[in-house]
Amino acid sequence: MKSTEPEFSLRTRAANLERLRRETFDLIVIGGGATGAGVALDAATRGLTVALIEKYDFASGTSSRSSKLIHGGLRYLERFEFALVREGLQERARLRQNAPHLSQPLPFLVPVYTNGGRSPLGKSVLKLRAGLALYDWLAGRQNFARHVWLSPAQAVAFAPHLSADGLRGAFLYYDGLTDDARLVIEIIKTAAAHGTVVANYAAATGFAHRDGRIAGVEITDALTDKRLLVAGHIVINATGVWADDVMRMSDPAARKTLRPSKGIHVVLPAEKLNNRVAVLIPSLGEQRFLFVIPWQNRIIIGTTDTDYAGDLDDPRATAEEIHRVVESAARSFPDAHITTDDVITSFAGLRPLAGTAAGATKELSRREAIIENAAGMMSIIGGKLTAWRAMAERAVDLAVKRLAADDRAAQARLPRCRTAEIKLANSARLTGESRSEARRVADEFAMPVETVEHLMQSYGGNYAAVLEPTRRREELKRPLIAGLPHIEAEVIYAVRREMVLTVEDFLSRRTRLSLLARDGGASCAARVARLMAEEISID
């Protein structure tokens, strides 16, 4: 079970910065979220030379603060965005094939009550049934399962604390559940394995021009404050809600293209509801619904959708927003007696919605736009997590055309997109997701089966590389926080294989302890720091 996964460490980062200084790249990607990671992977697997830089840590923005869903977008059907929904459903199925641990089928319950036969979606039973039938049809043969109608008793069996007062029944349909930050990390690692030169904590601070065109990106290394110039032929701005800032860095007169929208979530203990499914509930005071999602033995409730004009680097959930979400959940699950005291943590993220028109942000399309300025920089704005691969394909298609604009033969020789077949996280090595496989590994390493299941679900086929050091260091099997399955060996793995630089990187994005632990991981922070320091000093 020995791992052959390549090194991706602080030492790798130092070597990469030197390569960024002396090499010239076909493509420079600014932004280490899902979109930028996808672009880098697509371009690298086509044979282009690629550099990816991120000013903070990978996935530190929107891509670690989503609802954790891989979905077509049921509500987009009422705006007749059939192509967007179909693409989302296709991408949901692709990710299930290419990284099964990162797109797990999840049933969704849509309760319907006798108050006019309305659902949390605000639609009649007839309209909802038609919408779900269309959703199934758009998914085609790749659908996880067709929707069904449940009796009140069947619905309550899935969600024991759901209000039964006036409950007529419920629809059950399927979408996908993911770990958004882990998804981004695995995309970036796969891009690096295909030759992408990657650096986190490397901020773009300016551009170099030649004959009126961008010929390179000036970056600053946050660890040393040293500056260097990365030379390249095409620059893609994939910075999400920061895209306008980067465009103005290139052209101070650039028009505004984005309308940031804030979405907040709260996290509760799973035992508070004991739901076997996700549930859609009305959001009090709004014409929208909230998802109540079981995730990593917790319940995530969200999301809101409101205009945002604050600090892009630090969106926060306000006490009023948290109270509204909790009150909405308490109304839909009255027997659970949910209060704000039950909240483990909350988080807020910003959607980079394309458009500046007036009206509700929920009405803006989640389809991305690709903008090219006079200096040749391409900017991807908008989009959604589920479509990361398809968005990247369209962006790289355009970049390839620009690179080979004067040489049609060269353009024809470049390989087409390959990411639909690329396996993430060595998932081809994953011999099974069954509990029996986890038991076998648990017996081999003398550890709880729940720990092994957590490692398989978090790291896919790379779980073997996480476990390997425990053969020599028994203490690395110790849990980081009592009651959670995360172990010390994950810190070693993050330093060696996932370019972790800070304790927060580990707690917030390599693992999700900052969301899962009531103290945000504070109780294990010193131990994580010690393990990181020991490993870095050995390196």
Buried (B, 14 or more C-beta within 10 A) or exposed (E): EEBEBEEBBBBBBEBBBEEBEEEEBBBBBBBBBBBBBBBBBBBBBBBBBBBBBBBBBBBBBBBBBBBBBBBBBBBBBEBEBBEBBBBBBBBBBBBBEBBBBBBBBBBBBBBBBEEEBBBBBBBBBEBBBEBBEBBBEBBEEBBBEBBEBBEBEBBBEBBEBBBBEEBBBBBBBBBBBBBBBBBBBBBBBBBBBBBBBBBBBBBBEBBEEEEEBBBBBBBBBBBEEEEBBBBBBBBBBBBBBBBBBBBEBBEEEBEEBBBBBBBBBBBBBBEBBEBEBBBBBBBBEBEBBBBBBBBBBBBBBBBBBBEBEEEBEEBEBEEEBBBBBBBBBBEBBEEBEBEBEBBBBBBBBBBBBBBEEEEEBBEBBBBBBBBBBEBBBBBBBBBBBBBBBBBBBBBBBBBBEBBBEEEEEEBEEBEEBBBBEBBBBBBEBBEEBEEEBBEBBBEEBEBBBEBBBBBBBBBBBBBBBBBBBBEEEEEBBEBBBEEBBBBBBBBBBBBBBBBBBBBBBBBBBBBBBBBBBBEBBBBBBEBBBEBBEEBBEEE
